[in-house]
Amino acid sequence: MTGWNRVATVPMQRSLFDSIAVSQRKLGEAQQQMATGKKAPDFASLGIETMRTLSARTLLARQEAHAAVGERVETTLSLMDTQIGGIEDALNKLRDGLLTAVGTGNAEGLQEIAEEAFQRFRSALNSDEAGAFLFAGSRVAEAPFRPATLASTAGLATTAAFANDEVEARARVADGLDVTYGITASRLGAELFEAFRTLADSGTIADVPSAAQMGALTQAVGQVNEGLKTVRSLHAENGRRQAQVEDLTERAGGRALILERLVARNEDADMAEVASTLVQRQTALEASYSLFARLSGLSLVNFLR
């Protein structure tokens, strides 16, 4: 009869089944850690480290957001710096040409210089970043400077030449700190526009200017000088903002790195330790299977031979 032949009792078999189940569960945990690289499948399983990890993740997300915003603002400020520098270079060249014409009475080539300076001025004011105009205030879908040619500025009111509003862009680059970084086209170029309008009102500049044109050239020199003061001031202001945002972005990146390490220490498994544990638990489970097979195959016949 089978009941008389078995050496292993039902309680022993149940105990062995329980042991195998525990080994299988522990092996499964080790396999999951190896597959995911994480200590636990969810935050609740982290135990006492749960709240610290959640807090660190919240702070990390905030610092990463600040760093991302800072990098975007840095890019915008860099583009603005390039365009403002281009305006300054173009108007310096125009001023030199005007001074030469006023001083010598010879304005040969000055019309071409004025046309070129205007186009560079217009192109800079209407420059964009990914389709959004840099100097348009909040009206980023509309080019902020309207005149298309130097001649079209003649008789045009300054307010009619600019389509931007006076809203300057702002961004939060640190906890509780918003940086204003926008510059509008009218703020940057209103005085220089008036210099171009003065030239346009005087007509095409002859190689030997008339007395009226000489008066206009002299007036334009003063307007360009005043406009360049504004451009240089805004250029310096933009540079200071670049340095500020760069510093804040670096700080946010540094804090994010520290928080990443904290989160990793709480969440990430030691893969070398996991590999060792996995081998040990596989070995233990195989030993349990072997023992179960041996015990299941034992009977009194084995001992009566």
C-alpha distance (Angstrom), angle and dihedral (degrees) to the residues before:
residue distance angle dihedral
M1 . . .
T2 3.79 . .
G3 3.79 95.2 .
W4 3.87 90.1 57.5
N5 3.79 93.3 45.7
R6 3.81 96.9 56.2
V7 3.81 117.7 92.5
A8 3.83 93.7 -178.2
T9 3.78 112.3 78.0
V10 3.81 125.7 -140.5
P11 3.83 92.0 -108.2
M12 3.81 90.2 53.4
Q13 3.79 91.2 50.8
R14 3.79 91.5 49.3
S15 3.80 90.6 49.5
L16 3.78 90.3 51.0
F17 3.82 91.6 47.9
D18 3.83 89.5 52.5
S19 3.81 90.4 49.7
I20 3.81 91.4 50.6
A21 3.82 90.9 48.8
V22 3.81 91.1 52.4
S23 3.81 90.9 48.4
Q24 3.80 91.2 49.3
R25 3.81 91.4 50.0
K26 3.79 92.9 49.0
L27 3.79 91.2 46.5
G28 3.80 89.6 50.6
E29 3.82 90.1 52.2
A30 3.80 91.1 51.1
Q31 3.81 91.6 47.7
Q32 3.80 90.7 50.7
Q33 3.80 91.2 50.2
M34 3.79 89.8 50.2
A35 3.81 91.7 49.4
T36 3.85 97.4 44.9
G37 3.78 102.0 28.0
K38 3.82 88.1 -134.0
K39 3.78 129.9 120.0
A40 3.80 93.5 -136.6
P41 3.82 137.7 17.9
D42 3.82 93.4 -126.2
F43 3.80 141.4 10.7
A44 3.81 93.4 -101.5
S45 3.79 89.6 62.3
L46 3.82 91.8 58.9
G47 3.79 90.5 76.9
I48 3.80 115.8 -163.0
E49 3.82 91.4 5.1
T50 3.81 92.4 62.3
M51 3.81 98.3 92.0
R52 3.79 93.7 41.8
T53 3.80 91.0 50.3
L54 3.81 93.6 47.7
S55 3.81 91.1 49.0
A56 3.79 91.1 48.2
R57 3.80 91.1 49.6
T58 3.82 91.1 51.2
L59 3.80 91.4 50.6
L60 3.79 90.9 44.5
A61 3.81 92.3 53.6
R62 3.80 89.9 50.4
Q63 3.80 94.1 49.5
E64 3.81 91.9 46.0
A65 3.81 89.1 51.6
H66 3.81 91.3 50.4
A67 3.80 90.8 48.6
A68 3.81 92.1 48.9
V69 3.81 92.1 49.2
G70 3.80 90.1 46.4
E71 3.80 92.0 52.6
R72 3.80 91.2 49.8
V73 3.81 91.7 49.2
E74 3.81 90.2 47.3
T75 3.80 89.3 55.7
T76 3.80 91.8 49.3
L77 3.80 92.7 47.6
S78 3.79 90.4 49.0
L79 3.81 91.0 52.9
M80 3.79 90.6 47.5
D81 3.79 90.5 49.3
T82 3.80 90.6 54.2
Q83 3.80 93.2 49.3
I84 3.80 94.8 45.9
G85 3.79 89.3 48.9
G86 3.81 89.0 51.6
I87 3.82 91.3 53.2
E88 3.80 90.8 49.8
D89 3.82 92.6 50.4
A90 3.82 93.1 47.7
L91 3.79 94.1 47.9
N92 3.79 92.9 45.8
K93 3.80 88.1 56.6
L94 3.80 90.8 47.9
R95 3.80 92.1 49.0
D96 3.80 90.9 51.1
G97 3.81 89.4 51.8
L98 3.79 92.0 48.5
L99 3.80 92.7 49.0
T100 3.80 90.8 49.5
A101 3.81 91.3 50.5
V102 3.81 92.9 46.8
G103 3.80 92.2 46.1
T104 3.82 98.6 44.9
G105 3.77 103.6 24.3
N106 3.80 88.3 -126.4
A107 3.81 114.8 116.4
E108 3.79 98.9 170.6
G109 3.83 109.2 153.9
L110 3.81 92.7 5.8
Q111 3.81 93.1 115.4
E112 3.81 90.4 56.8
I113 3.81 91.0 46.8
A114 3.82 90.4 51.1
E115 3.82 92.0 48.1
E116 3.80 91.8 49.7
A117 3.82 92.9 46.7
F118 3.81 90.4 50.2
Q119 3.79 93.1 51.8
R120 3.80 92.0 48.8
F121 3.80 89.2 47.4
R122 3.81 91.5 49.5
S123 3.81 93.3 45.1
A124 3.81 92.0 51.0
L125 3.80 94.7 48.6
N126 3.81 90.6 48.3
S127 3.81 95.7 45.0
D128 3.79 116.4 128.3
E129 3.78 143.0 -161.8
A130 3.80 113.7 -138.0
G131 3.80 90.4 -23.3
A132 3.83 96.2 -47.5
F133 3.81 113.5 112.6
L134 3.80 111.0 -121.5
F135 3.81 99.1 -145.3
A136 3.82 100.3 35.2
G137 3.81 98.5 97.7
S138 3.79 107.6 -142.2
R139 3.83 93.0 -21.9
V140 3.78 92.5 82.8
A141 3.81 94.6 154.0
E142 3.82 94.6 62.7
A143 3.81 127.1 66.2
P144 3.82 105.2 -111.1
F145 3.83 97.4 -146.6
R146 3.80 114.6 61.2
P147 3.84 111.2 -174.1
A148 3.80 112.2 92.8
T149 3.81 99.1 -167.0
L150 3.78 138.3 26.9
A151 3.82 90.5 -114.1
S152 3.83 91.1 55.3
T153 3.81 90.8 63.8
A154 3.81 91.9 67.4
G155 3.80 110.3 117.0
L156 3.82 92.0 -5.2
A157 3.79 117.5 140.0
T158 3.78 114.7 -121.5
T159 3.81 92.1 -123.9
A160 3.81 90.3 52.8
A161 3.80 91.9 53.7
F162 3.81 94.5 62.3
A163 3.81 127.6 62.6
N164 3.79 98.4 -178.0
D165 3.79 125.7 105.6
E166 3.80 124.4 -137.1
V167 3.82 97.4 -105.4
E168 3.80 110.1 122.7
A169 3.79 120.0 -154.6
R170 3.80 119.0 -105.4
A171 3.79 132.1 -169.4
R172 3.80 135.7 -175.7
V173 3.79 107.0 -125.9
A174 3.81 98.9 164.0
D175 3.79 139.1 17.2
G176 3.79 106.7 -64.9
L177 3.81 93.4 -6.5
D178 3.80 123.5 111.3
V179 3.79 119.2 -177.2
T180 3.80 121.1 -151.6
Y181 3.78 107.0 -146.0
G182 3.79 107.8 155.4
I183 3.80 124.1 111.9
T184 3.79 120.1 -168.2
A185 3.79 125.5 -136.4
S186 3.81 93.4 -123.9
R187 3.80 92.3 51.5
L188 3.79 90.8 48.7
G189 3.77 100.8 40.2
A190 3.83 113.2 20.4
E191 3.83 95.1 102.3
L192 3.79 92.7 44.0
F193 3.79 90.4 49.0
E194 3.81 88.1 57.4
A195 3.80 89.3 54.3
F196 3.81 90.6 53.0
R197 3.80 90.4 47.1
T198 3.79 90.3 52.7
L199 3.80 90.0 54.3
A200 3.81 92.2 45.5
D201 3.81 92.2 49.6
S202 3.82 89.7 55.7
G203 3.81 91.7 58.3
T204 3.79 128.1 -130.4
I205 3.80 107.9 -15.0
A206 3.78 110.6 -116.8
D207 3.80 122.8 -142.6
V208 3.81 85.9 -112.5
P209 3.80 105.2 34.4
S210 3.79 121.9 -141.2
A211 3.79 119.9 -119.2
A212 3.81 89.5 -98.9
Q213 3.79 91.4 51.1
M214 3.80 91.4 47.9
G215 3.80 88.1 55.4
A216 3.80 89.9 50.4
L217 3.81 91.6 48.5
T218 3.78 90.9 51.1
Q219 3.81 91.1 49.3
A220 3.81 90.5 47.9
V221 3.81 90.7 53.8
G222 3.81 90.2 58.7
Q223 3.80 92.0 45.8
V224 3.81 92.4 49.3
N225 3.81 90.7 49.6
E226 3.81 91.4 52.2
G227 3.78 91.4 45.1
L228 3.80 92.2 50.3
K229 3.81 90.1 53.0
T230 3.79 88.5 58.4
V231 3.80 92.5 44.5
R232 3.81 92.5 50.9
S233 3.80 91.9 46.9
L234 3.80 91.9 51.6
H235 3.80 90.6 43.6
A236 3.81 90.1 55.6
E237 3.81 91.2 45.0
N238 3.80 89.8 52.0
G239 3.80 90.2 50.4
R240 3.80 91.7 52.7
R241 3.78 90.1 51.1
Q242 3.80 90.3 49.9
A243 3.81 90.6 54.4
Q244 3.82 91.7 46.3
V245 3.80 94.5 48.8
E246 3.80 92.5 44.3
D247 3.80 90.6 53.5
L248 3.81 93.2 47.0
T249 3.81 91.5 46.8
E250 3.81 91.7 51.6
R251 3.81 90.4 49.8
A252 3.80 91.7 49.8
G253 3.80 89.9 48.9
G254 3.80 91.0 50.0
R255 3.79 92.8 50.0
A256 3.80 90.1 46.9
L257 3.81 90.1 53.7
I258 3.83 91.6 52.6
L259 3.79 91.2 48.6
E260 3.83 91.5 47.5
R261 3.79 88.9 56.0
L262 3.80 91.2 48.9
V263 3.81 92.0 50.0
A264 3.81 91.2 45.8
R265 3.80 91.6 50.6
N266 3.81 90.5 52.9
E267 3.81 98.1 40.0
D268 3.78 110.8 25.4
A269 3.78 121.0 84.5
D270 3.82 124.1 -132.7
M271 3.80 97.6 -110.1
A272 3.81 94.5 -158.4
E273 3.79 90.2 52.8
V274 3.81 91.1 45.1
A275 3.81 91.4 51.8
S276 3.80 90.8 51.4
T277 3.81 91.8 46.8
L278 3.80 90.7 48.3
V279 3.80 91.9 55.2
Q280 3.82 91.6 47.2
R281 3.78 93.2 49.9
Q282 3.80 93.1 46.1
T283 3.79 88.6 51.9
A284 3.81 91.9 48.3
L285 3.80 91.9 49.6
E286 3.80 92.6 48.4
A287 3.80 89.1 49.9
S288 3.82 90.0 51.9
Y289 3.81 90.9 50.7
S290 3.82 90.6 49.2
L291 3.79 92.7 48.7
F292 3.79 92.0 48.2
A293 3.80 90.9 51.0
R294 3.78 92.1 49.6
L295 3.81 94.2 47.5
S296 3.79 91.9 46.2
G297 3.80 91.1 53.6
L298 3.80 96.4 50.3
S299 3.87 121.4 104.5
L300 3.83 138.4 155.8
V301 3.78 88.4 -94.9
N302 3.82 88.8 71.3
F303 3.79 90.0 59.6
L304 3.85 98.6 40.9
R305 3.78 95.9 57.7
